[in-house]
């Protein structure tokens, strides 16, 4: 079996499974960042620091949007993996 390489490098192209794992790792990092921003935003609101709260709200919105995009990508990768694995599982039976 020949491994595909990208034209820019001699490294093998990452498999769908590897891309999915990397995406999940990134989602964990984003989730951590979101929870920190959410706590900072709540603190700023409680202390009536409106400018800081607004800035944190915007940052939080961006992070949540990025998380949603990563989630959609991960979902598509899972569906692709399941579709690729289905013929292999049927041939074993």
N, C-alpha and C positions, 0 to 999 in steps of 0.2 A: 504494500500500500504506500503510495507516494504522499508525502505531507506537503500541503500547499504552503508557499512562502509568499510574503508580500513583496512587491517589487522594490521597496526601499531597503529592506534588510534581508539577511539570510536566515533570520529566526523563523521557526515555524509559526503559522498563524494560530492564535489561541482557539481552542475548541469551544463549542457552545457551553459546555459544562464549566470550563475555566472562566469564561466571561460571566456566567451566572454567579459563580462564587465571588468573583471580584465585585460584581454589582451588589451582592448581598453585604460584602464587607463595607462598601461605600455607604450603603443604606444604614448600617449600624452606626457609622461615624456621623452621618447626617442626623440620625435619631438622637444621638448624644448631644450634638450641637443644638438641635431644636429644643430639647428639654432644658438646656442651660439658658437659651434665649428666652424661653417661656418663663422661667423663674425670674430672670432679670426684668422682663417686661412686667410681671406681676408686682415685683418689688417697686419698680418705678411708678406704677399706677397707684400703689398704696401710699407712696410718699409724695404724691401729687407732682411728680417731675414729668410734666407733659411732653416737653421736647424730647427727653430721653425715651419716654414711653413710645412716642410716635416713631422715633428712629428704630427702636427695638422691634416695634410692630412691623415695620417695613422689612427689616432683616429676617424676621420670623416668617413673613409671608413668602419671601424669596426661598428660604430654606424648605418650607413646606411644599412649595411648587417644585423645587428640585427633587424632593423626596417622592412626590407623586410621579414625576417623569421616570425616575429610577424604578419605581414600583411597576409602572406600565411596561418598561423594558424588561424587567425580571419576569413579569408574567408572560410576555411574548416568548422569552427564552425558554421558560418552563414548558410552554405549549409546544415549542419547536423540538425540545428534547423528548417530550412524550411522543410526538409524532415520529421522530427518528427511531425511537426505541420500540415502537409498536410492531413494526415488521420483524424485528429481531426476536421479540417475545413470541410472536405467532409461529415463526419458523422452528422454535424449540419444542413446540407442543406436538 
